[in-house]
Amino acid sequence: MKEQLFEKLDQAYEDMVVIRRHLHMNPELSFKEEKTAKYIHDFYADLGIDVRTNVGGNGVVARVKGGRPGKTVALRADFDALPIQDEKDVPYKSTVPGVMHACGHDGHTATLLQLAKAIHEIHEDLAGEYVFIHQHAEEYAPGGAISMIEDGCLDGVDVIFGTHLWSQTPTGTIEYLAGPVMAAADRFDITVQGAGGHGAAPHETKDAIVIGSQLVMNLQQLVSRRVNPIDSAVLSVGSFVAENAFNVIADSAKLGGTVRTFNPAIRDLMEREMKRVADATAQMNDCTIDIEYFRGYPAVVNHEAETVFLKQSAETVPGLQAVIEATPQMGGEDFAYYLEKVPGTFFFTGASPEKAFPHHHPKFDINEHAMLLAAKTLGAAALDYQQHD
């Protein structure tokens, strides 16, 4: 049956591209994806496939039952966009100012929709049940996975597979990895409250910019001097705001950033030590520093047996040139929550175009042929799992 599925996916490729480009031109931000959710719902409804909307928010879940009893396999794609201005010069450029699909979620959605259609067309000859999870709000914690799980998207599911189209990996490559593959993604906001004043009289002030700068440098020592080099951690300050006239010393400054870790103990250490360093910097400067630490997604930890299975299944997919072990990524993904509930694995599908830009870049794009390879790999895994012990 896999050969028949592959043939149908080959025939569906042009439609896959049309869907992806439509979504790329009409992106919606996390938790605001009403039109995208309706588009997904209508696609399934027009095919007569059982579909449920408003799952945990804007989530959509469709189910296709095979003609024979078997296992229940879930496949997941996300569909939210990012607050980034699209700077590509392409016909399918985003039409929404300041919003674009800069991470490939449009491609994920197009991939899963056409795969679902192909499975539906041969469902009478298949065993088991296939659950297509279209998740909203992957890009912004708390994300959509938790609420969708609470609303039953994993009910009866035996295994789950997901993929990310990866612009930095050559097209034709599948990357898999058992164990931690993507990091826990936390966020922090810091307010430095000093005492502002005239730029000509700094001795009468507590300069929030200088203090904030000290804090940034102090925080950078946490990874290099408090984390065991065998472990991994990232602390990045991405925002430092203290707007004043040129001759005014800042009264306050606001900083924001992210922490990425794999090991839960290191995650605890980073949160604890950040607060300690903030307190010490405040005491040294006789000011107030408030830090709010928000825990985001946990690390994505792939199950060993399902990852080995995925590798073996992917090796049967025509058109793939390499199936190799991945390097762990410090990016975060709320696919982690699915893996905490059911066995499964999350892998990367190489999607590097001729000129590749990183994810979340204003000129981000993908090689659209990667969608076909992702669909075949997910489809092969879903069908093969019916025979998996």
Protein Blocks (a to p, Z undefined) as FASTA:
>chain_A
ZZmmmmmmmmmmmmmmmmmmmmmmmccdehilmmmmmmmmmmmmmnopacdehihijacc
dddddfbdcddddddddfbdcddddfbdcfkbcfbghiacfeopmmmmmmmmmmmmmmmm
mmmmpgcjddddddehklbcgbjmlmmmmnopmgoiabdcdddddfkbcehiacddehjf
bdcddddddddddddddfklmmlpccfklmmmmmmmmmmmmmmmmgcfkbccddddfbdc
ddddfkbccfbdcdddddddfblklmmmmmmmmmmmmmmmmmmnopaddddddddddddd
ddfklmmmmmmmmmmpghiabdcdddddfbdcfklmmmmmpgcddddddfbdfbdcdehi
akbccdfklmmmmmmmmmmmmmmmmmpZZ
